[in-house]
Amino acid sequence: MKKSDRSFSNLLLVLAVATFLLGFSYATVAQFTVSGTVTEEQTDQPLIGVTIQVQETGSGVVTNSQGEYEIELQGSSATLVFSYIGYQTKTFPVDSNTGTLDVTLRQDIAELGEVVVSGLGTTVKRENLANSVSSISAEELIGKSPAQTLSSNLYGKVTGAEISANSGAPGGGISIRLRGVTSINGASQPLYIVDGIYYNNDDIPNGSNAVTAAAGGGSASNQDNPVNRIADLNPEDIESIEILKGASAAAIYGQRASGGVVIITTKRGTSGGPLFSLSQRVGFTTIQKKLGMRDFTVATADSAFGSTGRTLFEEAQSQNRFIDYEEEMYGQEGLLSKTTLSTSFGNENTSFFVSGSLQDDEGIIPTTGYERQSIRANMDHRFSPSLNVAVSSNYVHSQAFRGLTNNDNSGTTFGVAMTATPNFIDLRPNEDGLYPDHPFNTSNPLQTRDLFSNGEGVDRVSTSVKANFNIWQKPNNFLTFTFNGGVDFFSQNNKLIFPSELQFERISGSPGTLIETATDNLNTNTSAILVHTFTTGNNLTITSQAGYTSFNNDQNRILTIANNILGTQTNVDQAVELNADQTKVFQRDRGFFLQEELNFDDTYIFTAGLRFDKSDRNGDVGKFYLYPKASLAWNLTNEDFWNSGTLENLKLRVAFGQTGNLSTFGAKFTSLGPSNIAGLGGVLIDETRGVENLKPERQTEIEAGIDASLASGFGSLELTVYQKSIEDMLLQRELEPSTGFDFESFNSGSMWNRGVEVGLNLLPFNTANFRWNSSINFWKNWSKVTDLPVPPFDIEGGGFGTSLGQYRIEEGESATQIVGSDPELDTNGDLVYRDDDGNVVSEEEGSLSIITKKLGDGEADFQMSFSNDVRIFNNLSLNFLLHWKKGGDNLNLTELLFDLNGTTNDYDDTDLDIADFRLEAAGLDGTETNAIKRLALLGISADHFIQDASYLRMREIGLYYDVPVSAFASLNNAIRGVRVGVSATNLFTITPYRSYDPEVSNFGNQPIGRGVEVTPFPSSKQFYAHLNIDF
Amino acid sequence: MKRLNTINKASFAIFFAALVWISGCNIIDIEDRADPNNTELQVVLDNPSRPNLSTLAVGTVSGMRVDMRIWFINHGMIGREMYRFLSAEPRNTGDLLGKENSQLDPGSFYTTRPWSAYYANIRMANILIQAASNSPAVNAEELNGILGFAKTIKAYQYLLALNLTNNNGIRRQVTDDINAVGDMLSKPDGFALIESLLDEAYTDLDNAEFIFNLPPGFSGFDDSEGFQQFNRALQARVAAYQMSDWQAVLDALDNSFIDEDGSLATGVYHDFTTQPNDETNPVFADPQAGSGDSWVAHPSFVADAENGDARVDEKVELRESEAALDGLSSNYGLAVYDSPTASIPIIRNAELILLRAEALINRNQGSDLDDAEDLLNIVRNAADLPDYSGSTTQAALTNEMLNQRRYELFFEGHRWIDMRRYDRLDNLPIDRSGDNVWISFPIPEAENVN
């Protein structure tokens, strides 16, 4: 250990000791009381739950059901801050003579008073913010119609975000891309920070690949339809979410912030109480859209399934027994239920928030579903006027049953089996419960569904401690020390049981498969920050901060695969063959940061910061990489020359920042893995060649914007443009395989994303009896790969080769372009024929030239959302969120599998338009049926796989009634509020896309290769009834 | 009371301080740790101990099996020996059979994966050579053993690559630099490289000792003398594939394990077991398996068979229901490999006898044709067929030799190559109008040769 390091740890030690020693020196001082009522400015209605906080100490109370409050204060004077979500915050100095203080709050349509994170230890009022930071309140998050997991509650609420479910399977699996593609091969999901905990969001495969062989023999693959673990967080516990969408806002988070940062704050207790909230919802879920089954005739059954098909068809016809297998497989109306009980209580020094929730959701496929039990205890304690400690803790248990869907190479998944299932065969069990064999496939999906099991159990504990110590506090001069520590541990257990009686197991050489994956993951993080705030005489406030952060991750995953099960046993030792695979992953990051913020009279706010980071993911583990940031906000309305009263606020802002992104684990190593033969131990070289000099990729973002709000409260506008450049990209290059290696990572090349985000908030009506709040968001992103020093390459997991459509990275093109085979055309648009030497010749002398060209793009043209909240008579509210994604293509290979099996619902239709030159290339005249056309084009053109995935979707709609509190007067005011309502998520979707859902990803959370579809778990919609009681 | 409090506070503070102190050492420093999951290459190069060399050698044998399933499908489908029906993978019945205007794609798995597997194993052999050459733990004979073994395997892997890419040639791997890309070699140069590797290995093995154990599939060939016979057997095949120097074929056969009186099955095999980190037979499947995922024989294999050929019943099984996909169908499931642990031949006595017959037919001196006929009869009789009774012209015997190769070596990866080298690809059955028969696979796109 070097001397300089030791002196730093000594400093930390001293600070920590000082914190604790000083924290216990408690002093008794004088006390006084202030009380009053808080009402809405325009309607005069009392506001319930307004937070009144003492600025100096951080302690506080909330208003009761009559809008009343009472707060005991120490010393002779204090400053009270009245805040309420969606209302402008007000601040009043009080002293022992104040006595009663009645306050009116005003609707804050631009949310100018909201407090937003500006550094690791500081916050800033939105009014003074130089970045576009999306904030989502609890009400916005789940107030309309709640979704099953956190990420699906964010759809359409964040400009610049592309959120996409990977499938309809219960329990999550949703990727978020903030402001375009931020990495081609590195991590792309945002960093989640929950109450100061670096919350793990890994997606850990369940090991089903051992049966599906989707990855062609690998032991684990990203086609296993995994859940990303942010799904564990209970949305009901969340107070607010802030989303930093790019480097200019997230630079202070350094090398892990390239995908953006999602900062989640959970609810905390207030003094008084105890106050209870009970929320109950029940509902059901059904499939969003069925594709339909092909109607056969004797002739078509014969041509698609041969003589067996003909016989079976005739049998079905004679019994008039045609089965809708979509209904059989996906037709369940799954019950949904969730109960949440929370309480808040405390006194002026200590407060608690405790919540528990039980969720039990069924899926649209029988035997699938998702359960979650969560308990949270958040505690705040003030040891002394200068020392506050906040503890947050959460335990979650979840259990998901996700079925078996997505791609396979063995005919075993539900979806692939369904493509081989015509309506005239009978796969249902007989009276003895025995399932017939599927005549055209290796598995009977009804049998697999009913007898197999795919469970994912997670136990997760996360805790954080935040200690805030005011080292000194003088007029206009504060120094505080903040220590933050977080621990996040989860254990995920995946257990897949394929009993030996399953059709495909019975015919295998080793019937019966058990797959067990046990994963332990531990994240720990600490930070220590000193913040100094100094206000000069001429209204200049200087906030300086310096700090240290650390992050550790250790993950250990053990996959055990057992074949040839003994009887019906399910423990992995109860089998003839056993294979195990252990994967360890670790990460150690250390960093420092400095930040300086100058605020001149709330008119000019200038911020500059530096972050230094190092990590063991880099080739040089000792090297610090520097990530700077700087920003300026100019509040024109605070200038002396500004005298128009129309605008409440007009702000110009510009911000710059850099972040990093680390290489994936293992990219540094050239290794040999075990490969035994007949009991002899051997090792075999890995397909990845290690690279020693890897460094983080670097994102530079510049954003600029205008924020304006009308003084009348009618509306506000936020307009942002950005450019995100990524340099030293972490690319995985395909090597010449003749070297013995297929891939290596390297830093090179660059790309940019440019985009525009517009948020318009309107409050056209705001009277006591009618209030209508509407927000319209628009966002669009472009990307371009500007420098690529290697030949164009295909994204692994971005398709299945050019003949079926493929995401490809190519200089000068969009990062999300999809290429595919297509006939070559000459300048006249005529087909080109070439001989064996590649010369252009006549049709008779050569063969059709098929080339690879750009056929589509995964990026949406734009996205819009339209959110409305209408409140009538203060009791009845109707709200909905409509989400429109225009453009953006998917690779639909589900349709191909249906076509190949002759079961596509539109097989016999003739309405499919194919360009003339492709018809000519495939030797078609255009009158053939849709499937014949598509099949004839296989190998000639991939164009028909690449389909427009636009949609217009009613994300959330809810109707609620607040029962007047007076109705419960007889209960001694024990009831503070009752709300009943009904809601629906994904009520309808309008899309030209020819499959279940345009939102899909066979390969899970990919930076780029999303929207590749192979027989997914179909998407569902949900209907709920709600009852919320506050007492 | 106050004093006690102070003591409590102090001890609490000391405890806390100790915690910080203990964790202090990694507050700033980060350790550069090794791969926690696998053996790093540098470890075996820096420490080429005998156990390390042994795991490398065994790994090289094991690595010969990587992606064999694709190799089987490529050869079996294009040589019209069988169909692989997999509803999830349309390219098997599309691209590989040249359906309509489809092309063999230089980026698709059937091109890239076998090629990558061969070259990864060539790399293994090169690592083994590099490690052994640096090792103080082996003497000169032991080093020769490793060199002879590794070069033979390398030659075999190059041959498998060239069998697929054929007229497009192969690429030489740079032996001691994992970052360098080697030269492209034409087909003749590729054969020359393979022959020179086999010849060098043969010489190395003259004075050599093996320090590693080989799996049961090499039994009888797991010492330097046995391995020399295996080496010459491969050399005979390589010489025959070049269709010119038939004497070289005969010479190589003389030093191989050819045994006209012995079992046709004697030879060198790939082993498969269900033990940990091992592989099972990649082409074993229930011959009755449903048509969404089935392995069936090309109908012509049964239709064209001579009456009473025992190999038909051995190698295919009549299905209870027809398997069909993509306009193709068959009533016969493949039964060549009958369990997940069935071995797969690398080269065996039957092929050597047929190679000797072939070389004699082509050399056609003196009693060569008669001798060849006798050899063909050995193979025929083993299949319960009577002696050959057809015409004994060179052309007729060539036909019979190819026919015996077709039935004896069915689904062992020969048919397509045989028809190609005798320029008879046009004679292979075309099942759907518009299908065609490929001559060569393209060089994988990632080689950037175009």
Contacts between the chains, C-beta under 8 A, distances in Angstrom:
chain1	res1	chain2	res2	distance
A	1	B	25	5.6
A	1	B	29	6.6
A	2	B	29	7.9
A	5	B	27	7.1
A	5	B	28	4.3
A	5	B	29	6.4
A	6	B	24	7.5
A	8	B	27	7.1
A	8	B	28	6.4
A	9	B	20	7.1
A	9	B	21	7.6
A	9	B	24	4.1
A	9	B	27	5.0
A	9	B	28	7.4
A	12	B	20	6.2
A	12	B	27	7.0
A	13	B	17	5.6
A	13	B	20	5.0
A	13	B	21	6.8
A	13	B	24	7.6
A	16	B	16	6.1
A	16	B	17	7.2
A	16	B	20	5.7
A	17	B	13	4.9
A	17	B	16	6.8
A	17	B	17	5.7
A	20	B	9	7.4
A	20	B	12	6.6
A	20	B	13	5.4
A	20	B	16	6.1
A	21	B	9	6.3
A	21	B	13	5.8
A	24	B	5	7.8
A	24	B	9	5.4
A	216	B	109	7.0
A	216	B	113	7.6
A	217	B	67	7.9
A	217	B	69	8.0
A	305	B	324	7.0
A	306	B	322	5.3
A	306	B	324	4.3
A	306	B	329	5.9
A	307	B	322	6.5
A	308	B	321	5.1
A	308	B	322	6.4
A	407	B	88	6.9
A	408	B	88	5.8
A	409	B	86	6.5
A	409	B	88	5.5
A	409	B	89	6.2
A	410	B	88	7.7
A	410	B	293	5.9
A	411	B	86	7.5
A	411	B	87	6.4
A	411	B	88	6.7
A	411	B	290	7.1
A	411	B	292	4.0
A	411	B	293	4.2
A	416	B	87	6.9
A	416	B	88	5.3
A	416	B	292	7.6
A	417	B	292	7.5
A	419	B	87	6.6
A	420	B	87	5.4
A	420	B	292	4.7
A	437	B	290	7.1
A	438	B	290	6.0
A	438	B	292	7.6
A	439	B	290	6.9
A	439	B	291	8.0
A	439	B	321	6.6
A	440	B	290	6.2
A	440	B	291	5.4
A	440	B	292	5.9
A	441	B	87	7.1
A	441	B	290	5.2
A	441	B	291	7.5
A	441	B	292	3.6
A	441	B	293	7.3
A	442	B	289	6.0
A	442	B	290	4.9
A	442	B	292	5.5
A	442	B	293	4.3
A	503	B	290	7.6
A	504	B	293	7.7
A	507	B	286	3.9
A	507	B	288	7.0
A	507	B	289	5.4
A	508	B	286	7.4
A	508	B	340	7.9
A	509	B	280	7.0
A	509	B	284	6.0
A	509	B	339	5.9
A	509	B	340	3.5
A	509	B	341	7.9
A	510	B	274	6.5
A	510	B	280	7.9
A	510	B	340	6.2
A	548	B	27	7.9
A	550	B	27	6.9
A	563	B	274	6.9
A	564	B	274	7.5
A	576	B	274	7.0
A	577	B	274	4.0
A	577	B	275	7.8
A	578	B	276	6.4
A	579	B	276	5.3
A	579	B	277	6.9
A	580	B	276	6.5
A	582	B	37	7.0
A	583	B	37	5.7
A	584	B	36	4.2
A	584	B	37	5.8
A	586	B	33	7.0
A	586	B	36	6.9
A	588	B	26	7.3
A	588	B	30	4.7
A	588	B	31	7.3
A	589	B	30	7.9
A	590	B	27	7.5
A	590	B	28	5.8
A	590	B	30	6.2
A	614	B	30	6.2
A	615	B	30	7.0
A	616	B	30	4.9
A	616	B	31	7.0
A	616	B	32	6.4
A	616	B	33	6.7
A	621	B	30	4.6
A	621	B	31	7.3
A	621	B	32	4.5
A	622	B	30	7.1
A	666	B	35	6.9
A	666	B	37	7.5
A	669	B	34	7.6
A	669	B	35	4.0
A	669	B	38	7.3
A	669	B	40	5.9
A	670	B	40	6.7
A	670	B	41	4.4
A	670	B	42	7.5
A	670	B	178	7.2
A	671	B	35	4.9
A	671	B	37	7.4
A	671	B	38	3.7
A	671	B	39	6.1
A	671	B	40	5.2
A	671	B	41	6.4
A	672	B	38	6.1
A	672	B	39	4.7
A	672	B	40	7.8
A	672	B	41	6.4
A	672	B	44	6.9
A	672	B	56	7.8
A	672	B	59	6.8
A	673	B	37	7.8
A	673	B	38	4.8
A	673	B	39	7.8
A	674	B	38	7.8
A	674	B	277	4.3
A	675	B	59	5.2
A	675	B	62	4.3
A	675	B	63	6.2
A	675	B	277	6.2
A	676	B	58	7.3
A	676	B	62	6.4
A	676	B	275	6.5
A	676	B	276	6.8
A	676	B	277	4.4
A	676	B	278	4.9
A	677	B	58	6.3
A	677	B	61	5.7
A	677	B	62	4.0
A	677	B	65	7.6
A	677	B	215	4.8
A	677	B	271	5.6
A	677	B	273	7.6
A	677	B	278	6.0
A	677	B	279	7.8
A	678	B	215	3.8
A	678	B	216	5.6
A	678	B	217	7.3
A	678	B	271	4.2
A	678	B	273	5.3
A	678	B	275	7.5
A	678	B	278	7.0
A	679	B	215	7.7
A	679	B	273	7.0
A	679	B	275	5.9
A	679	B	278	8.0
A	680	B	58	4.5
A	680	B	61	7.9
A	680	B	62	8.0
A	680	B	213	5.8
A	680	B	214	7.7
A	680	B	215	5.6
A	681	B	54	7.9
A	681	B	55	5.5
A	681	B	58	6.2
A	682	B	55	5.4
A	682	B	56	7.5
A	682	B	57	7.5
A	682	B	58	3.3
A	682	B	59	3.4
A	682	B	60	7.4
A	682	B	61	6.9
A	682	B	62	4.5
A	682	B	63	7.7
A	683	B	38	7.8
A	683	B	39	5.4
A	683	B	44	7.7
A	683	B	55	4.9
A	683	B	56	6.5
A	683	B	59	4.4
A	684	B	59	4.5
A	684	B	62	6.3
A	684	B	63	4.7
A	684	B	66	7.6
A	684	B	120	7.3
A	684	B	121	7.9
A	684	B	124	6.4
A	685	B	41	7.2
A	685	B	59	7.9
A	685	B	63	7.9
A	685	B	120	5.7
A	685	B	123	5.4
A	685	B	124	5.6
A	685	B	127	6.7
A	686	B	38	6.8
A	687	B	116	7.0
A	687	B	120	6.8
A	689	B	178	6.4
A	689	B	179	7.7
A	690	B	41	7.8
A	734	B	446	4.2
A	735	B	446	6.9
A	736	B	171	7.3
A	736	B	181	4.9
A	736	B	446	6.1
A	736	B	447	4.9
A	736	B	448	6.6
A	737	B	112	6.8
A	737	B	115	5.7
A	737	B	116	4.1
A	737	B	119	5.3
A	737	B	120	7.8
A	737	B	444	6.0
A	737	B	446	5.7
A	737	B	447	6.9
A	738	B	115	7.6
A	738	B	119	4.8
A	738	B	170	7.8
A	738	B	171	3.9
A	738	B	172	7.9
A	738	B	173	5.7
A	738	B	181	6.9
A	738	B	182	6.3
A	738	B	447	6.2
A	739	B	119	7.0
A	739	B	123	7.2
A	739	B	173	6.7
A	739	B	174	7.6
A	739	B	178	6.4
A	739	B	179	7.3
A	739	B	180	7.4
A	739	B	181	6.1
A	740	B	119	5.2
A	740	B	120	5.1
A	740	B	122	6.3
A	740	B	123	2.5
A	740	B	124	7.6
A	740	B	126	7.5
A	740	B	173	6.4
A	740	B	178	6.7
A	741	B	120	7.4
A	741	B	123	7.3
A	741	B	178	6.9
A	742	B	116	5.4
A	742	B	120	8.0
A	742	B	446	7.5
A	791	B	448	5.8
A	793	B	446	8.0
A	794	B	107	6.6
A	801	B	91	7.8
A	801	B	105	5.8
A	801	B	107	5.2
A	801	B	108	4.3
A	801	B	109	7.2
A	802	B	105	6.4
A	802	B	107	5.6
A	802	B	108	7.9
A	803	B	91	6.8
A	803	B	95	6.8
A	803	B	102	7.4
A	803	B	105	5.3
A	803	B	108	6.5
A	806	B	107	7.7
A	821	B	105	7.6
A	847	B	101	7.1
A	848	B	101	4.8
A	850	B	101	7.0
A	850	B	103	5.7
A	896	B	90	6.5
A	897	B	87	6.3
A	897	B	88	6.4
A	900	B	87	5.8
A	900	B	90	5.3
A	900	B	325	7.2
A	900	B	326	6.3
A	901	B	87	5.4
A	901	B	292	7.6
A	921	B	101	6.6
A	922	B	100	6.8
A	922	B	101	7.2
A	923	B	100	7.2
A	936	B	100	6.5
A	938	B	90	6.2
A	938	B	94	5.4
A	938	B	99	7.3
A	938	B	100	7.8
A	938	B	102	6.8
A	939	B	94	5.4
A	939	B	95	5.9
A	939	B	99	6.4
A	939	B	100	6.5
A	939	B	101	6.5
A	939	B	102	2.7
A	939	B	103	6.8
A	940	B	100	6.9
A	940	B	101	5.1
A	940	B	102	6.9
A	1014	B	88	7.9
